[in-house]
Amino acid sequence: MLPWRYYRNHEAISETQQEALKDKRVLVVGCGGLGGYVVEYLGRLGVGHLVVVDGDVFDDSNLNRQILSSNLNLGKPKVLAAKQRMQAVNPLVEVTAIQGLLDESNALAFMEGCDVVVDALDGIPSRLILQASAAKAGIPMVHGAIAGWCGQVCIIQPGENRLEKIYGNTTTAKGMEETQGNLSFTAALVAGIQAAETVKLLLGMGRPLKGLLYIDLLNGECDEIPLG
């Protein structure tokens, strides 16, 4: 008998699939605008183990969009907030909180035992490290990024260098969010799509994204762009 808290997941997710989710392990790198929502969605759905990685603490600039931020936890680690939030929302989910920055020396260790990696980072170099490490670990990565009213999501299977196709040869540390800003609803939407794609990968459901899903909320446009 599954916990009653998951009743509303059915019939979209069967009881057998729900049971399978509790044994899945997902790495979420970044607990800010995207990552906070990803943790929220996957945890409420019942993914059994979440590994969350972030070396940052909350400040005032996070309050406009990051679901884990509040006036009460300014200056506190984001991963701690993620763990405490899930203890309050769904204590059946085990959260491993790692306060630190991802780099080439630790990325593979973070992925140990994980089924899917979620890219909720805000820097291009660290994303490239994550992509390379996920390929070495042999697990798919769900990339997401936002800038102003726009967002993008794609799935990167081991061996696919899709971030190079998206970002080209740029040497900048940040993406377009530096000039276009970040909005709350853009973060929530993109994170929701990332969570959905993650669950589809975990359960082998539906049609995973084939290309880059690009969303322009200001103009009401959405397109899946082939990446080759």
N, C-alpha and C positions, 0 to 999 in steps of 0.2 A: 504493500500500500504506500503510494507516494504521498509526501506531505501535502496538505491541503493548500498551502501557499502557491503551489504550482498548478492548481486546478484551471486557472484562466489561460494557461499555456495550451491547453487541449481544446480543440482537436488540431490546432495548427502544428503542434508538436505532440507526437504520440507518447503514450506512457513508456513504451520501450525506448524511444529517443530521449525522453526526459531522464530515464534511468541511466542511459549512456552518458549524458552530460555531466553527471556527478563525478565521473571518473576522468574527465578531461582536464587538461592543464593548459592554461593560456598565459603567455608572457605579454604584458602591456608595458611598453617603454614610454614613459612620459605620463604624468598624472595631472596635467594642466587642462587646457580648454577641451581637447579631444579625449585624453586619457581618463579624465574624471568621469565623463559620461560613458565611455566604454566600460569602465569598471562597474558603474551603476547598472548598465543594461545587462551585461553578462552575469553579474552577481544576482540580480533580481530574477533572471531567467533560470539560474540554477547551475551554471558552470562551476564544477566542484572546487577547482583550485586556480587561483589567480596569483601570478607573480608580478608585482608592480615595482617598477624601477624609476627613480627620479632623485636627483641630487639637490633639487631646489626647495625653497621655502616660499610661503605665500607673502605677497605684498599687495598694496592698494590697487595696482594695475591689473590684478587678476580678478577683481570683484565683478567686473562687467560681464564675465562669460564663464568662469570656471565653477562648476557646480559644487566642488569640494571646498571652495574658499568662502570665508565669512569674516566679519569683523572680529569674531572671537578667536580665530586661529591665525591671524596675521603674524608672520615671523616663525611659524611652525612648519615642520616638514610636510610636504605634500603626500608622501607615501604613508605617513602616520595618519593623516586625515582619511586616506583611502581605506586603510585597514579599519579605523574606527567607524567609518561610515558603513562598511559592510557588516561589521559586528552589530550595528544597530538595525540594518535593513534585512540582512539574511545571514545569521550566524552559522548556517549550514555550509557556507562557502568558506574555505580556508584561504587566507590571504597571506602570502609571503611578501613582506615589505622590505625593499632594499633601497636605502638612502645612499645614493652615489650616482656618478655619471657613467654611462656606458662608453666603453672604448674597446680597442682591439684586444686588450689583455683580459677582459672579463665577459665579453658578450656571449661567447660560447657557453661559459659556465652558467650564465643566467638562463640559457635555453634548455638546460639539461632536463629531460623528461617532458618537455612541452610539446604540444600538438600543433599550435599555431602561435605566431608572433604578430602582435599589433603595433604598428608604427604610429605613435602619437607624439613624435618628436617635433621640434620646431627649427632644427638646423640641418642643412643638407649634408655636411660631412658626417655627422653622426648617423644619419639615415643610410648613407652609403656603407658605413661600417655594419649597420644592422642587416642590410641586404646581404652583404658578403658572408656574415656570420650565420644567417638563416640558411644560406645555400650550403655552407659547411655542415650545419646540423641536419640538413635534409628536411626542413619543414617550411611550409608556406608562410609568407608574410603579407599582412593586409596593410597597405599604405594609405594614409589619409593626410590631407593638408587643407588649410583654409587661408583665405586672404579676403578680407572685407565681406562682400556679399557672395563670394564664389568659393567653391570647394571641389575637391577631387578625391577619388578613391580608386584603387586598383589592387588586384591580387598579384603577388610576385611569387611564382613557384621557384624551387631551387634550380639554379642555373640560368634564370632569366635576369638580365641586367636592365630592368625596366626603368629604374630611376635615372640611369644615364640617358635614356631616350626622352624622359620627361624633362630633366633639368639640363641636359646637354653638358657642356664643358664648363659650366659656371664654377667660379671659385669663391663665390660669396657664401658666407656662413648661414645667412637667413634667406628665406624666400620672399615672395611679394607681400607677405603680411607686414613687413617692415614699413612699406609705403601705403598699404591699403587698410591696415588695421585688422582687428578681429572682432566679430560680432557674436553675441550669445547664441542666436538661433542658427547661424552657420555652423558653429561648433557642434551644437546638439544634433543637427541634421546629419552632418558628415560622420560623427561618431556613431549615430544610429545605423547608418549604412555599413560602417566598419563592423559593428557588432553583428549585424545580420549576415554579412559575408563570412564572418568568423564562425558563426553557428552553422551556416551551410557547409563550410569546410569540415567542421567537427563531425557533422552528422551525415555528410555525403548527400545533402538535399539540394533539389532545385538546380538552377543554372548559375554557377559562379560567374562573376564578371570576367569577360574576355579581354576587354580593353580598359581604357581610362575613363571612368565615369566622371564627367565634368558638369557641375551644377552652377548656374548663374541665377541666384534668387532675385536679383534686382530686375532682371528682364524675363524671368519665368521660363528659363531655358535649361534643358538637360540633354546631354548627348554622351554616347559611349564611343570614344575615339579609339580606333585601332592602333595598337602599338607594335604590330608585326611579330 
